[in-house]
Amino acid sequence: MFDNLSPLTQLILVFVGLAILFLAVVANNKRNKGKLSDRSTKSFKKRIEEKRREKDDKD
C-alpha cells in the first residue's frame, strides 16, 4: 500500500498517525476523568432520597 512512497514519507506518516492516536487517548482520558469527578461528588443515597421526596411532593 505504501510501497510507492519514499521511506522518509512512510516514517513521517507513521509518526503523524501515532500523534493522532496519542491525542485521541489523551482527550478520552480527560473526558473520563471529568465524568469520574462528577460522580464522586454525588451520593447514591442522596439522589434516591431526593427522587423520593420529589415523588412524594407531586402526589
Secondary structure, 3 states (H helix, E strand, C coil): CCCCCCHHHHHHHHHHHHHHHHHHHHHHHHHHHHHHHHHHCCCHHHHHHHHHHHHHHHC
